[in-house]
């Protein structure tokens, strides 16, 4: 099992920045991807960004150029740096980790962008 602890959510104004963190613990050997998804009421959870072993990233077009995903392997932690935030970025953000054929989810952290 992999345990995930997220932090960094909150309320920001449009144009401001926020960084999310997700620390993995437990059976972390074999993790091959870490990422972030988000979900708003009535909608399906959607991919925001993934980072794979070796450093390759996959970022959804709607946040490309504003959001950056990174990973600190020594801390087993994945980050999502969110800049120039927009009201439509408001959602619950979930950390996701893939290990072998399994995937694990964090508890979710609320991000609200509002003036």
C-alpha positions as CSV (number, residue, x, y, z in Angstrom):
1,X,0.0,0.0,0.0
2,X,1.0,3.6,-0.7
3,X,-0.1,6.4,1.6
4,X,-0.4,9.9,0.2
5,X,-0.5,13.1,2.2
6,X,-1.4,16.3,0.3
7,X,-0.9,19.9,1.4
8,X,-1.0,23.4,0.1
9,X,-4.6,24.0,-0.9
10,X,-6.4,27.2,-0.1
11,X,-8.0,30.4,-1.3
12,X,-6.2,32.7,-3.7
13,X,-7.1,35.6,-5.9
14,X,-7.0,35.5,-9.7
15,X,-3.5,35.9,-11.0
16,X,-1.9,34.6,-7.8
17,X,0.1,31.4,-7.3
18,X,-0.2,28.3,-5.1
19,X,1.9,25.2,-4.7
20,X,0.5,21.8,-3.9
21,X,2.6,19.0,-2.3
22,X,2.0,15.3,-2.1
23,X,4.2,13.0,0.0
24,X,4.2,9.3,-0.6
25,X,5.1,6.7,2.0
26,X,4.7,3.0,2.5
27,X,5.4,0.6,-0.4
28,X,6.9,3.2,-2.7
29,X,9.3,0.9,-4.6
30,X,8.0,0.5,-8.1
31,X,6.2,3.8,-8.4
32,X,6.4,4.8,-12.0
33,X,4.2,7.9,-12.2
34,X,3.0,10.6,-9.9
35,X,0.4,13.2,-10.8
36,X,-2.4,15.5,-10.0
37,X,-6.1,15.4,-11.0
38,X,-8.9,17.8,-10.2
39,X,-12.6,17.6,-9.9
40,X,-15.5,20.1,-9.6
41,X,-19.1,19.3,-8.6
42,X,-21.0,17.3,-11.2
43,X,-18.0,16.7,-13.4
44,X,-15.6,13.8,-13.8
45,X,-12.2,13.9,-12.3
46,X,-9.7,15.2,-14.9
47,X,-6.0,14.9,-15.4
48,X,-4.0,18.1,-14.6
49,X,-0.4,16.8,-14.9
50,X,1.7,13.6,-14.6
51,X,5.4,13.1,-14.1
52,X,7.0,9.8,-15.0
53,X,10.2,8.1,-14.0
54,X,13.0,9.7,-15.9
55,X,11.3,13.1,-15.7
56,X,9.0,13.2,-18.6
57,X,5.8,15.2,-17.9
58,X,2.3,15.3,-19.3
59,X,0.4,18.5,-18.7
60,X,-3.2,19.2,-19.9
61,X,-3.5,22.0,-22.4
62,X,-5.8,24.2,-20.2
63,X,-3.0,24.7,-17.7
64,X,0.1,24.4,-19.9
65,X,2.4,27.4,-19.4
66,X,0.8,28.2,-16.0
67,X,1.2,25.0,-14.0
68,X,4.4,23.0,-13.5
69,X,4.7,19.6,-12.1
70,X,7.9,18.4,-10.4
71,X,9.1,15.6,-8.2
72,X,11.7,15.2,-5.5
73,X,12.7,11.6,-5.4
74,X,14.7,11.9,-2.2
75,X,11.5,13.0,-0.4
76,X,9.1,10.9,-2.5
77,X,7.1,14.0,-3.1
78,X,5.4,15.5,-6.1
79,X,4.6,19.2,-6.4
80,X,2.3,21.2,-8.5
81,X,3.3,24.9,-8.9
82,X,0.3,26.8,-10.1
83,X,0.8,30.3,-11.4
84,X,-1.5,32.9,-13.0
85,X,-4.4,31.1,-11.5
86,X,-7.9,31.6,-12.9
87,X,-11.4,31.1,-11.3
88,X,-11.9,28.0,-13.5
89,X,-9.0,26.4,-11.7
90,X,-11.2,26.1,-8.7
91,X,-11.6,22.4,-7.8
92,X,-10.6,19.7,-5.4
93,X,-7.1,18.6,-6.4
94,X,-6.2,14.9,-5.9
95,X,-2.7,13.4,-5.9
96,X,-2.3,10.2,-7.9
97,X,0.4,7.6,-7.8
98,X,0.8,4.6,-10.0
99,X,2.8,1.6,-8.7
100,X,3.0,-1.5,-10.8
101,X,-0.6,-2.2,-11.9
102,X,-2.2,-0.2,-9.0
103,X,-3.0,3.4,-8.5
104,X,-3.5,5.3,-5.3
105,X,-5.3,8.5,-4.5
106,X,-4.8,11.2,-1.9
107,X,-7.6,12.6,0.2
108,X,-8.0,15.7,-2.0
109,X,-7.3,19.4,-1.2
110,X,-9.6,22.3,-2.0
111,X,-8.2,25.0,-4.2
112,X,-10.4,28.1,-4.7
113,X,-9.6,31.0,-7.0
114,X,-11.8,34.0,-6.3
115,X,-11.7,37.7,-5.8
